[in-house]
Amino acid sequence: MHDSQPSLIFVDAHVHLHHCFAIQTVLDSALRNFQDNVSNMTTNLQHQLGVLVINEIGQQNSFAQLRADVSHQQAITLNDWTLQVTPEQESLVAQHSTGQQILLIVGRQIVTSEKIEVLSLFSSTTIPEQQSLEKTLLNIRTAGGLAVLPWGFGKWFGKRGKLVNQVIQDRNPTEILIGDNGNRPGFWINPVYLNKAKKKGIKVLPGTDPLPLATEVHRPGSFGFYTQGIIEPNRPAACLKQILIDPNASIHPYGSLETPFRFINNQIQFRLQKKKSKAVE
């Protein structure tokens, strides 16, 4: 991160630190994925920065726990990585031995009473679950977060789809963001509400949304967006948030959607695992 020079910023806006994921493997995978995408680009910018937005689920507080551990020890070293806190509650910096940095930013995934998923980015405040979509959006704004409605397999149909459409129609482009999902199969091109959001000028933030399967630990950083801007070391999350709410800032998607085989296989494995977990309970 550099105080005065703009960076090329790669962001995976929808990451989970599942219990089956080792943070070191997540960072190694993300660095490799970010570098692969940088190598495919032509840019005059000397500085590149990778960002993972860690969206907590339910009672999970992996980011807060990780930040507390790093703060207590001043820094944590994991092989080639050194993790350090920033002056913000919402961010951590992981630095590789090569000098490459990955910024970790806090987020939270909330399920509303209508069973619609909403992400609250850039806020460490816990948002209550099972409240109405309108109330949830209000709570996120009050907490200083950015609200994102992420696309999900089978989650934007019927009544839920109409509610999502209503939010897109009613909201100012600076009040709401839409999320694309790396789990979307390549044959499922351009979901209708993503297109409506784009036409209205609402930004679409892609992210991997890795499933809680051991093989998914290699996906963070492989699907997201890139932008340009100045990220200050003492307030990186605030700087990135400012870039995203700037109506003049341009963001561009990168990465590939899932192959049909991997999509179907992941859905089967995910549902088998859920069934197994319920049987144990």
C-alpha positions as CSV (number, residue, x, y, z in Angstrom):
1,M,0.0,0.0,0.0
2,H,1.3,3.4,-0.9
3,D,0.3,6.8,0.4
4,S,0.3,8.8,-2.7
5,Q,0.7,6.5,-5.7
6,P,-2.3,4.7,-7.2
7,S,-2.4,1.0,-7.2
8,L,-4.1,-1.6,-9.4
9,I,-6.4,-3.2,-6.8
10,F,-7.8,-6.8,-7.2
11,V,-10.7,-7.6,-5.0
12,D,-12.5,-10.8,-4.2
13,A,-15.6,-9.4,-2.5
14,H,-17.1,-12.6,-1.2
15,V,-14.8,-14.9,0.8
16,H,-15.5,-17.1,3.7
17,L,-13.0,-18.5,6.1
18,H,-14.7,-21.9,6.6
19,H,-13.5,-24.2,9.4
20,C,-11.9,-26.5,6.8
21,F,-9.8,-23.7,5.5
22,A,-6.3,-22.9,6.8
23,I,-5.6,-19.2,6.6
24,Q,-2.1,-19.7,5.2
25,T,-3.5,-21.8,2.3
26,V,-6.2,-19.2,1.6
27,L,-3.4,-16.5,1.4
28,D,-1.2,-18.7,-0.8
29,S,-4.0,-19.5,-3.1
30,A,-5.2,-15.9,-3.3
31,L,-1.7,-14.6,-4.1
32,R,-1.3,-17.1,-6.9
33,N,-4.8,-16.2,-8.3
34,F,-4.2,-12.5,-8.1
35,Q,-0.8,-12.8,-9.8
36,D,-2.2,-15.0,-12.6
37,N,-4.7,-12.3,-13.4
38,V,-2.2,-9.5,-13.2
39,S,0.0,-11.3,-15.7
40,N,-2.9,-11.3,-18.1
41,M,-3.1,-7.5,-18.1
42,T,-1.3,-4.6,-19.5
43,T,-0.9,-1.8,-17.0
44,N,1.3,1.1,-16.4
45,L,0.8,0.9,-12.6
46,Q,3.8,-0.4,-10.7
47,H,1.9,-1.2,-7.5
48,Q,-0.6,-4.0,-7.2
49,L,-2.7,-4.9,-4.2
50,G,-4.9,-7.9,-3.6
51,V,-8.0,-7.7,-1.3
52,L,-10.1,-10.4,0.3
53,V,-13.4,-9.4,1.9
54,I,-14.0,-11.9,4.7
55,N,-17.8,-12.3,5.1
56,E,-18.7,-14.0,8.4
57,I,-21.6,-16.4,8.5
58,G,-24.0,-16.8,11.5
59,Q,-22.1,-16.9,14.8
60,Q,-18.7,-17.0,13.0
61,N,-16.2,-14.3,14.0
62,S,-13.1,-15.6,12.4
63,F,-11.9,-12.2,11.3
64,A,-12.4,-10.6,14.7
65,Q,-10.6,-13.6,16.3
66,L,-7.7,-13.4,13.8
67,R,-7.4,-9.7,14.4
68,A,-7.4,-10.1,18.2
69,D,-4.7,-12.8,17.9
70,V,-2.5,-10.6,15.6
71,S,-3.0,-7.6,17.9
72,H,-2.1,-9.5,21.0
73,Q,1.2,-10.7,19.5
74,Q,1.7,-7.5,17.5
75,A,2.3,-9.7,14.4
76,I,1.8,-13.4,13.4
77,T,4.1,-15.2,11.1
78,L,2.8,-18.1,9.0
79,N,5.7,-19.5,7.0
80,D,6.0,-16.9,4.2
81,W,3.3,-14.6,5.6
82,T,3.3,-11.9,8.3
83,L,0.0,-10.6,9.5
84,Q,-0.3,-7.2,11.1
85,V,-3.1,-5.0,12.3
86,T,-3.9,-1.6,10.9
87,P,-5.3,1.4,12.9
88,E,-8.8,0.3,11.6
89,Q,-10.9,-2.3,13.2
90,E,-12.1,-3.4,9.7
91,S,-8.7,-4.4,8.2
92,L,-5.6,-6.6,8.5
93,V,-2.6,-6.7,6.2
94,A,-0.9,-9.9,5.2
95,Q,2.6,-9.5,3.7
96,H,4.4,-12.2,1.8
97,S,8.2,-12.6,2.0
98,T,8.4,-11.4,-1.6
99,G,6.9,-8.0,-0.5
100,Q,3.5,-8.7,-2.0
101,Q,0.6,-7.7,0.3
102,I,-3.0,-8.9,0.6
103,L,-5.5,-6.8,2.5
104,L,-8.1,-8.6,4.6
105,I,-11.4,-6.6,5.1
106,V,-14.3,-7.6,7.4
107,G,-17.8,-8.2,6.1
108,R,-20.8,-10.2,7.2
109,Q,-23.4,-12.3,5.4
110,I,-26.9,-11.9,6.7
111,V,-30.1,-13.8,5.9
112,T,-33.3,-11.7,6.1
113,S,-36.7,-12.9,7.2
114,E,-37.6,-13.3,3.4
115,K,-34.6,-15.7,3.1
116,I,-32.6,-13.2,1.0
117,E,-28.8,-13.0,1.5
118,V,-27.3,-9.6,2.1
119,L,-23.6,-8.7,2.6
120,S,-22.5,-6.0,4.9
121,L,-19.0,-4.9,3.9
122,F,-16.5,-2.6,5.7
123,S,-18.3,-2.8,9.1
124,S,-17.4,-5.0,12.1
125,T,-20.9,-4.5,13.6
126,T,-22.9,-7.6,13.9
127,I,-26.2,-7.2,12.0
128,P,-29.2,-9.1,13.4
129,E,-30.5,-12.0,11.2
130,Q,-34.1,-12.7,10.2
131,Q,-35.2,-9.1,10.0
132,S,-36.9,-7.8,6.9
133,L,-34.9,-6.8,3.9
134,E,-35.7,-3.1,4.4
135,K,-34.7,-3.3,8.1
136,T,-31.5,-5.1,7.3
137,L,-30.5,-2.6,4.7
138,L,-31.2,0.2,7.2
139,N,-29.1,-1.6,9.9
140,I,-26.2,-2.0,7.5
141,R,-26.3,1.7,6.6
142,T,-26.5,2.7,10.2
143,A,-23.5,0.6,11.0
144,G,-21.4,2.3,8.4
145,G,-21.3,-0.7,6.1
146,L,-21.9,-1.1,2.3
147,A,-24.9,-3.3,1.5
148,V,-24.5,-5.9,-1.3
149,L,-27.2,-8.2,-2.6
150,P,-25.2,-11.3,-3.9
151,W,-26.5,-13.5,-6.6
152,G,-27.0,-17.1,-5.4
153,F,-28.1,-20.3,-7.0
154,G,-31.9,-20.5,-6.9
155,K,-32.1,-17.5,-4.5
156,W,-33.4,-14.8,-6.9
157,F,-36.5,-16.6,-8.2
158,G,-40.2,-16.0,-7.4
159,K,-41.1,-13.7,-4.5
160,R,-37.5,-13.2,-3.6
161,G,-36.6,-12.2,-7.1
162,K,-39.4,-9.6,-7.1
163,L,-38.0,-8.1,-3.8
164,V,-34.5,-7.9,-5.2
165,N,-35.9,-6.3,-8.3
166,Q,-37.8,-3.8,-6.2
167,V,-34.6,-2.8,-4.3
168,I,-32.8,-2.3,-7.6
169,Q,-35.6,-0.1,-8.9
170,D,-36.0,1.9,-5.7
171,R,-32.5,2.5,-4.5
172,N,-30.0,5.1,-5.5
173,P,-26.9,3.5,-7.1
174,T,-24.8,4.7,-4.1
175,E,-27.1,3.0,-1.6
176,I,-26.9,-0.6,-2.8
177,L,-24.4,-2.8,-4.6
178,I,-25.1,-6.2,-6.4
179,G,-22.8,-9.2,-6.0
180,D,-21.9,-11.7,-8.7
181,N,-20.9,-15.1,-7.7
182,G,-18.0,-17.3,-8.9
183,N,-20.2,-20.4,-8.3
184,R,-22.4,-19.4,-11.2
185,P,-21.9,-21.9,-14.0
186,G,-20.7,-20.5,-17.3
187,F,-23.9,-21.6,-19.1
188,W,-25.9,-19.4,-16.8
189,I,-25.1,-16.1,-18.6
190,N,-26.3,-12.7,-17.4
191,P,-28.9,-13.2,-14.7
192,V,-31.7,-10.6,-15.4
193,Y,-31.3,-8.6,-12.2
194,L,-27.6,-8.3,-12.7
195,N,-28.3,-6.7,-16.0
196,K,-30.9,-4.4,-14.5
197,A,-28.5,-3.2,-11.9
198,K,-25.8,-2.5,-14.4
199,K,-28.2,-0.5,-16.6
200,K,-29.2,1.6,-13.6
201,G,-25.5,2.3,-12.8
202,I,-25.4,0.1,-9.7
203,K,-22.0,-1.4,-9.3
204,V,-21.6,-5.2,-9.4
205,L,-19.0,-6.7,-7.1
206,P,-17.9,-10.2,-8.1
207,G,-16.5,-12.7,-5.5
208,T,-15.8,-16.4,-5.3
209,D,-18.2,-17.3,-2.4
210,P,-16.3,-20.5,-1.7
211,L,-18.3,-23.4,-0.5
212,P,-17.5,-25.2,2.8
213,L,-15.6,-28.0,1.0
214,A,-11.9,-28.7,1.5
215,T,-11.2,-28.3,-2.2
216,E,-12.6,-24.8,-2.3
217,V,-9.7,-23.4,-0.2
218,H,-7.9,-22.7,-3.5
219,R,-10.6,-20.5,-5.0
220,P,-10.2,-17.1,-3.1
221,G,-8.9,-14.4,-5.4
222,S,-9.8,-16.3,-8.6
223,F,-13.0,-14.4,-9.3
224,G,-13.6,-10.7,-8.5
225,F,-13.0,-7.2,-9.8
226,Y,-10.2,-4.8,-10.3
227,T,-10.1,-1.0,-10.0
228,Q,-7.5,1.7,-9.4
229,G,-7.0,4.1,-6.5
230,I,-4.9,5.2,-3.6
231,I,-5.0,3.0,-0.6
232,E,-3.5,4.6,2.5
233,P,-1.7,2.2,4.9
234,N,-3.4,3.6,8.0
235,R,-7.0,3.4,6.6
236,P,-7.1,0.9,3.7
237,A,-10.7,-0.3,4.2
238,A,-11.9,3.3,4.4
239,C,-10.0,4.1,1.2
240,L,-11.4,1.1,-0.7
241,K,-14.9,1.9,0.5
242,Q,-14.6,5.5,-0.8
243,I,-13.5,4.2,-4.2
244,L,-16.6,1.9,-4.4
245,I,-19.1,4.6,-3.5
246,D,-17.5,7.1,-5.9
247,P,-19.9,7.2,-8.9
248,N,-17.0,8.0,-11.2
249,A,-14.9,5.0,-10.2
250,S,-14.8,2.2,-12.7
251,I,-14.6,-1.4,-11.7
252,H,-14.0,-4.4,-14.0
253,P,-14.7,-8.1,-13.5
254,Y,-12.0,-10.7,-13.8
255,G,-11.9,-14.5,-13.6
256,S,-13.9,-17.3,-15.0
257,L,-17.3,-18.8,-14.1
258,E,-17.5,-22.5,-13.0
259,T,-17.5,-25.3,-15.6
260,P,-20.7,-27.3,-15.7
261,F,-19.0,-30.4,-14.3
262,R,-17.5,-28.6,-11.3
263,F,-20.7,-26.7,-10.7
264,I,-22.8,-29.9,-10.5
265,N,-20.2,-31.8,-8.6
266,N,-19.9,-29.0,-6.0
267,Q,-23.6,-28.8,-5.5
268,I,-23.9,-32.5,-4.9
269,Q,-21.0,-32.5,-2.4
270,F,-22.3,-29.4,-0.7
271,R,-25.8,-31.0,-0.2
272,L,-24.4,-34.3,0.9
273,Q,-22.3,-32.5,3.5
274,K,-25.3,-30.5,4.7
275,K,-27.3,-33.7,5.1
276,K,-24.4,-35.4,7.0
277,S,-24.2,-32.4,9.3
278,K,-27.9,-32.5,10.1
279,A,-27.7,-36.2,10.8
280,V,-24.9,-35.6,13.3
281,E,-27.0,-32.9,15.1
